[in-house]
Amino acid sequence: PEANQRRKDRYLLRSGLQSKTTKQRLHNCGRCRTSNAFTPILRSNAETGSAYLAGVQRCGYAQFCPVCGAKIANVRAGEITKAVDQALKIGHGIYLASFTVSHCKDDTLEEMRELVSGAYKHINSGRAWVSDVAEFGILGQIRAFEVTNGVFKQDNDNGWHVHIHLLIFTDEPLENPDLLHARLFARWQNYNVSKGYDKPTHKGTDLTQITKQIGVGRYLSKIGVNIGNELTRSDLKTGRKRGGASIWEVAWGAVATDDPALWSLWFEWESVMNGVQLCRWSNGLKRYFSINELTDQEIAEKEEAFTHSRSLTEDEWNALKVDTSLIGLLLSVASTDGIEAVD
């Protein structure tokens, strides 16, 4: 029941975003056919309870689409989980590091993204990085962007908060991982100061050794994976008091209230994050762990296994196009009660 509700919410949010999005692919996602020669086909799997529409366009936006984003993030989480499992079996060292920057309400998302991207490149380039790779036996790393906004905070709206998580793989566990963290963090601080920003403090910045599989893949790709949990909250105030809102919470607020301020944040997100990979592996690391290279678009368009199918009539498809939020309900009925209940 919870999975069905999360799916309905994802489709409901996508429908709301499609009414105002600046992204044409998102506007067409799930509501335009791949070919006018045939109507979409409803497919379901009686064993897994999954259901989907085949023959419709997929935008493949991990950062803009709640439907494609959840599917992409789930696959990315599986890739990271596979790498962590293999690394632990082989005996490699695995370390999760987080880096953040000082920010305020007046800082734009573009400024924060450029600052964090620049700082990340600074700590992973030049002679210092080459020395670190050799000394600590660094095999590679996975970088994940995480972005929140303080718009819902009652007392401290400090604007966009952009930070990164790094999953670092080494040849073997380090005797002194704190030394590696100290070097990386020192370069991170120096870059921020060189760009005129306050020197980052140790708050929100740490390095933790991963010694067992604890859902690291799901954590690193949580922008998409946790969307269901965020959307099904009856009251977002609980999340607002704890910290910044995710972009999906901002989007849900914009769709639900039509607040111009929230839509402005969403449009800023669409403008600035276009083409940005939320989760990126260093060169050769996927090949090392025998993980296939799949683009976000390929994942979004990949067909799932199915046991039953039913073509939609022209009238049925036209009804769904009028109100695309009904697609989530249609899939829920197919998953819960079977194809025959769709009638």
C-alpha positions in Angstrom: 0.0 0.0 0.0 2.8 2.5 0.8 4.6 1.8 -2.5 1.3 2.3 -4.4 0.7 5.6 -2.6 4.3 6.8 -3.3 3.8 6.0 -7.0 0.5 7.8 -7.2 2.1 10.8 -5.5 5.0 10.8 -8.0 2.6 10.8 -10.9 0.5 13.5 -9.3 3.5 15.7 -8.8 4.8 15.2 -12.3 1.3 16.2 -13.6 1.5 19.4 -11.5 4.9 20.3 -12.7 4.0 19.7 -16.3 1.6 22.6 -16.3 4.4 25.1 -15.7 7.7 23.5 -16.4 10.2 25.2 -18.8 11.5 21.7 -19.9 9.7 20.4 -22.9 10.8 16.9 -22.3 9.3 17.0 -18.8 6.1 18.5 -20.3 5.8 15.5 -22.7 6.9 12.8 -20.3 4.3 10.1 -20.0 1.7 12.2 -21.9 2.9 11.9 -25.5 3.2 8.7 -27.5 6.4 7.4 -29.0 4.5 6.7 -32.2 1.1 7.7 -33.5 0.8 4.3 -35.1 -0.5 2.7 -31.9 -1.9 3.6 -28.5 0.1 3.1 -25.3 0.0 -0.3 -23.7 -0.6 -0.9 -20.0 1.7 -3.6 -18.7 1.9 -5.2 -15.2 3.7 -7.9 -13.4 1.5 -10.1 -11.1 4.6 -11.3 -9.2 6.2 -8.0 -8.3 3.1 -5.8 -8.4 4.8 -3.3 -10.8 2.8 -1.6 -13.6 3.7 0.9 -16.3 2.7 2.4 -19.6 4.7 1.3 -22.6 4.7 3.4 -25.8 5.0 6.8 -24.1 7.8 9.3 -24.1 10.2 9.4 -21.1 12.1 12.6 -20.3 15.0 10.9 -18.5 15.5 13.8 -16.1 16.9 12.6 -12.8 16.8 16.1 -11.4 13.5 17.4 -12.7 11.1 14.5 -13.1 9.7 12.7 -10.0 8.8 9.6 -12.1 11.9 9.2 -14.1 14.0 10.5 -11.2 12.8 7.8 -8.8 13.5 5.0 -11.4 17.0 6.4 -12.2 17.9 6.9 -8.6 16.9 3.4 -7.7 19.2 2.0 -10.4 22.1 4.3 -9.4 21.6 3.1 -5.8 21.9 -0.5 -7.0 25.1 0.3 -8.8 26.7 1.9 -5.8 25.5 -1.0 -3.6 27.2 -3.5 -6.0 30.5 -1.5 -5.9 30.5 -1.3 -2.1 29.7 -5.1 -1.8 32.5 -6.0 -4.1 35.0 -3.6 -2.5 34.2 -5.0 1.0 34.7 -8.6 -0.3 38.0 -7.7 -1.9 39.3 -5.9 1.1 39.4 -2.4 -0.2 39.0 0.7 2.1 35.8 2.7 1.6 35.3 6.2 3.1 32.3 8.5 3.0 33.2 12.2 3.2 30.9 15.3 3.2 31.9 18.8 2.3 29.7 21.9 2.7 30.1 25.7 2.2 29.0 28.8 4.0 25.9 30.4 2.5 23.2 32.9 3.1 19.8 33.7 1.7 21.2 36.2 -0.9 23.4 33.5 -2.5 21.9 32.2 -5.8 21.8 28.5 -6.6 24.1 29.2 -9.6 26.6 30.8 -7.3 26.5 28.0 -4.8 26.7 25.3 -7.5 29.7 26.9 -9.2 31.4 27.4 -5.8 30.9 23.7 -4.8 31.9 22.4 -8.3 35.0 24.6 -8.3 36.0 23.5 -4.8 35.5 19.8 -5.7 37.7 20.2 -8.8 40.3 22.0 -6.7 40.7 19.2 -4.2 40.8 16.5 -7.0 43.4 18.0 -9.3 47.0 19.2 -9.3 50.1 17.8 -7.7 48.5 17.6 -4.3 45.8 15.2 -5.5 48.3 13.1 -7.5 50.3 12.8 -4.3 47.3 11.8 -2.3 46.3 9.1 -4.9 49.8 7.6 -4.7 50.2 7.8 -0.9 46.7 6.6 0.1 46.2 4.2 -2.8 43.0 5.9 -4.1 41.2 3.7 -6.7 38.5 6.3 -7.4 35.4 7.9 -6.0 31.7 8.6 -6.5 30.5 12.2 -6.1 26.9 13.0 -5.2 25.3 16.5 -5.2 22.8 17.3 -2.5 20.8 20.5 -2.5 18.3 21.8 0.0 16.6 25.2 0.6 15.6 26.9 3.8 12.4 28.5 2.4 10.2 26.6 4.9 12.4 27.3 8.0 10.4 29.5 10.4 13.4 31.4 11.9 16.4 30.8 9.7 15.9 30.9 5.9 19.5 30.7 4.7 18.6 30.0 1.1 20.2 27.4 -1.1 22.5 24.9 0.6 24.6 22.9 -1.8 27.0 20.2 -0.6 28.6 17.1 -1.8 29.2 13.6 -0.6 32.3 11.6 -1.7 32.5 7.8 -1.5 36.3 7.2 -1.8 37.7 3.7 -2.6 41.3 2.8 -1.6 43.4 -0.2 -2.3 43.2 -1.2 1.4 41.9 0.3 4.6 43.9 3.3 5.7 46.0 3.5 8.8 45.3 7.2 9.2 42.1 8.2 7.2 42.0 11.4 9.2 45.1 12.6 7.4 43.5 12.2 4.0 40.4 14.1 5.2 42.6 16.9 6.6 44.4 17.4 3.3 41.2 17.4 1.3 39.4 19.7 3.7 42.3 22.1 3.8 42.2 22.5 0.0 38.4 22.8 0.2 38.7 25.7 2.7 41.5 27.4 0.7 39.4 27.4 -2.4 36.4 28.9 -0.7 38.5 31.7 0.8 40.1 32.4 -2.5 36.7 33.0 -4.0 35.8 35.5 -1.3 33.6 33.3 0.8 33.8 32.5 4.5 36.2 29.7 5.5 34.1 26.5 5.9 34.0 25.1 9.4 34.2 21.4 10.4 30.4 21.4 11.0 28.8 19.2 8.3 32.2 18.0 7.2 33.4 14.6 8.2 34.9 11.3 6.9 33.5 7.9 7.9 34.9 4.5 7.2 32.3 2.1 5.6 32.9 -1.4 7.0 29.6 -3.0 6.0 26.7 -2.5 3.6 24.5 0.1 5.3 22.4 1.4 2.4 25.2 3.6 1.1 23.9 3.5 -2.5 20.5 4.5 -1.4 21.9 7.3 0.7 24.0 8.8 -2.1 21.2 8.7 -4.6 18.5 9.8 -2.1 17.4 12.8 -4.1 15.3 10.4 -6.2 14.9 7.4 -3.9 13.4 9.3 -1.0 10.9 11.3 -3.0 8.1 9.0 -2.0 8.7 9.5 1.6 8.8 13.3 1.2 5.6 13.4 -0.8 3.5 11.3 1.5 4.1 13.4 4.6 0.8 14.7 5.8 2.5 17.8 7.2 5.9 19.1 5.8 6.4 21.3 8.9 8.1 18.4 10.7 10.8 18.3 7.9 11.0 22.1 7.8 11.9 22.4 11.4 14.7 19.8 11.2 16.5 21.4 8.3 16.3 22.6 4.7 13.7 21.3 2.3 14.7 19.0 -0.6 13.8 20.2 -4.1 10.9 17.7 -4.2 9.4 19.3 -1.1 9.8 22.7 -2.8 8.1 21.3 -5.9 5.3 19.8 -4.0 4.7 23.0 -2.2 4.6 24.9 -5.5 2.1 22.5 -7.0 -0.1 22.3 -4.0 -0.3 26.1 -3.1 0.7 27.8 -6.4 2.9 30.1 -4.4 4.9 32.3 -6.8 7.9 32.3 -4.4 8.0 28.5 -4.5 7.6 28.4 -8.3 10.4 30.9 -8.6 12.7 28.5 -6.7 11.7 25.6 -8.9 12.3 27.6 -12.1 15.7 28.6 -10.7 16.4 24.9 -10.1 15.4 24.0 -13.7 17.6 26.7 -15.1 20.8 26.1 -13.0 20.8 22.3 -12.7 20.3 21.5 -16.4 22.9 19.0 -17.5 24.3 18.6 -13.9 24.9 15.0 -13.0 23.6 14.4 -9.5 25.7 11.3 -9.0 29.0 10.9 -10.9 31.8 8.2 -10.8 35.4 8.9 -11.5 36.8 7.5 -14.8 37.3 3.8 -14.9 35.7 3.0 -11.5 32.5 1.5 -13.0 34.6 -0.7 -15.3 36.7 -1.8 -12.3 33.6 -3.1 -10.6 32.2 -4.5 -13.8 29.2 -2.1 -13.8 27.6 -1.3 -17.2 27.6 2.3 -18.2 23.9 3.4 -18.6 22.8 6.9 -19.3 19.8 8.4 -17.3 17.8 8.3 -20.5 18.5 4.6 -21.1 17.4 3.8 -17.6 14.2 5.8 -17.9 13.3 4.0 -21.2 14.2 0.5 -20.0 11.3 -1.8 -20.1 10.4 -3.9 -17.0 9.4 -7.5 -17.0 5.6 -8.0 -17.3 3.1 -10.9 -17.2 0.0 -9.1 -18.4 -0.7 -6.3 -20.9 -3.6 -4.4 -22.3 -3.7 -1.8 -25.1 -5.5 1.4 -24.3 -8.3 2.6 -26.6 -8.1 6.0 -28.2 -10.9 7.3 -25.8 -9.0 5.9 -22.8 -5.8 7.5 -23.8 -7.4 10.8 -24.6 -9.0 10.8 -21.1 -5.6 10.2 -19.5 -4.0 13.1 -21.5 -6.7 15.5 -20.1 -5.7 14.6 -16.5 -2.3 12.9 -16.4 -2.5 12.6 -12.6 -5.0 9.7 -13.3 -2.1 7.6 -14.7 -0.9 7.0 -11.2 -4.3 5.8 -10.2 -4.5 3.6 -13.3 -1.2 1.9 -12.4 -2.2 1.5 -8.8 -5.4 -0.3 -9.8 -3.5 -2.6 -12.2 -0.9 -3.4 -9.5 -3.4 -4.1 -6.8 -6.4 -5.7 -8.6 -5.0 -6.8 -11.9 -5.5 -5.8 -15.5 -9.2 -6.8 -15.5 -9.9 -4.2 -12.9 -8.7 -1.4 -15.1 -12.0 -1.4 -17.1 
